[in-house]
Amino acid sequence: MTHTKDSVSFEDIKNNNEEAFNKAFDLYYSRLCFFTDKFLHDFDLSRSVVQQVFVDMWIKRDKLQVTSLQSYLFQSVRNASLDILKHRKAESKYLSTLETEESAQLADLMEEAELADRINQAIQKLPEKCREIFILCRFEEMKYAEIAIRLNISVKTVEMQIGIALKKLRKELSDYQMIQLLTVIFSKKSKLPYRVL
């Protein structure tokens, strides 16, 4: 294959031309990373593999016989990727499908836990009576009339206290978190681990 105007001659690299090596790195690095990621599904690892291939090429440059630099680089990262997958042989299928799912689930769980903690802290800052009414209404799913009877107060008072609670929570939480809070507290099947401390 003849070299394109953007290509780099391996002969220049072999002759210790650092400028040619740097040009090759700039030209192929990103492409090689995306290519490697098709095998490994791990972009950080893919970058490490590509960097190592460049390092090895520079170290071994005087011993290598390379007719096409592009072909050599792509073949090298492919082989390095397959070696990694072979070492993971027993778990490679499992990892390629589950690892991304698990990491996404873990991130979701971490985000949910952080949100739950923020909401919990905001609820704990409510005045005592306001907090009690809010929890009875939103987390124990009691109707305003039932709360009024239990606490020996008027339905109007319950409505007012719920309004106060939502206003205070809106101040404590960002708009996005407030939307999530409202989604959770109006969902009958959702139960968050809140406690009246």
N, C-alpha and C positions, 0 to 999 in steps of 0.2 A: 504493500500500500504506500502510495506517495504521501508525503507530509503535506498537510494543509498549511495555510499561512499562519494559523494559530498554533500549530504543533511545535514540539520541541524535539530536536535530534538527541537521541540517547548518547550518541558519540560525543557531543559537547559535555554532557554530564560525566561520561567516562573519563574525559580529559580534565576533570576537576573544575569544571566551569560552574561555580556556585550560582551565578546569575541564571544559567540555563536550568539548574535544579529548582531555584525559586520560582521561575516562570512555569515549570512543569507543575509544581505544587499549586500555584495559583490557578492554573488552567484546569487541573483535574480533581483537586481536593473535594469540592462540593459534590461533583458528579459521582465520585467514588463513594462518598459517604451515603448518598441516597441509594446507590446501587447495593452497597453492603447491608444497608438497613432492610432491604428486601429479604435478605436471608436471616438476619439476626433479630429484627423487630425491636431493636434497642439502639437508639441513635447515639447515646454516649459511648456505648461499646463499639458501634460502627466507626465513630470518629477515631477511637483508640486504634482500631485495626488498620485504618487507612494511614494514620500517622506512623504506625510501626512499619508498614510496608515501605513508606518513603524513607524512613530511617535505615531500614535494612538495605534498600536499593543504594543509598548513598555509601553505606559502609562497604558493600560488596561490589561496587560499581566497576572496579577494574577486573573482576572475575566473571561478570555477567556477559552473556551473548544475547543482545536484544535487537531484534530487527524492527519492531514497532513498539514504541514506548507506551502508547495507549493500550495496546493489546496486553503487554506485559503487566501494566498496573491493574487492569481489570481482572486479568487472570489471577494475579497475586492476591488481590483482596477476596476474590471468590474462593480460592483455595484456603486462605486463612479463615474465612467464615465457615467453610465446611469442616475444617479442623475443630473449630470451637463447637459446632453442632455435634460432631462425632463424640467429643468428650462429654457432651450432655446426652448422649445417645438415648439412655433409658427414659429421660424426662423431656427430650426436645419437643416431641409432639404435644405433651401436656403443657410445657412452658409456652410454646408459640401461641396456643389458643387461650390458656388460662392466665398467664402472667399479666397480660395487658388488662384483662377483665378484673383480676384481683387487685391490681394497683389502682384501677379506676374505682372499684368498690371501696378500697381502703381510703382513697382520697374523699369519696363521698361520705364515708363514715366519720372521717376526721372533721369534715366541714359540718356535718350534722351535729356532732358532739360539741363543736365550738359554738354553733348557733344555739343549741340547747342550753349551754352554759350561760351565754349572753342573755337569753330570754329569762332563764331562771334568776339570774342576778337582777334583771330589771323588775321582775315580779316581786322579788324579796324587798325591793325598795319602796313598793307601794305601801300606803298607810295600812295598818293592821286590818281594819274593818273592810276597807276597799279590796285588799288582797284576798281576804276570806271570801267575799262575795264573788270576786272574779274567778277564783279557783272552783268554787261550787258551781258557777254558771258554765264556765268553759271546759273544765276538766272532769267534773262529776256530772255534767250534762243536766243539771237541775234547771227547771223553769223558774222564771222570775217570781211567780206566785209561790212556788215551793220554797224558795230561798226566803221570801218575805215571812212565810209561816214559821220556818225553822228559826230564823233570827229575830222574830217578833218585830218586824219593821214593815214599812209600806212598800208596795210594788214600785211606786215612784222613786223611793230611796234606792232600791236595787238598780233601777234604770240609771239613776244619776251616778251611782258608784261605778257602774260598768263604764259609763262615759268617761268618768275621771280616770279610771284605770287605763283605758285605751289611749287617752290623751297623753298620760304620763309615759306609757310604753312607747308611743310614737316619738317622744322626745329622746328617750333612752336608746332607741334602736334606729338603724338606718332604714330608709324606705324599703330596700330589698328585704331586709330581715323582718320588717313589719309585715310585708306581704306574706312571707313564709310563716310568720307567727299566726296571722289570721287564717291561712290555709290549714295549719295544724289544729288550731282551736275550734274551727268550725267543722272539722272532719270527725264524724262520730266514731270511726274505727281507730283513730290515732290516739295514742296514750304516751305522753312524754313524762319522763321521770321527775316531775316537780314535787317538791315537798314544802309544806308550810312549816318553816323552822321557828 
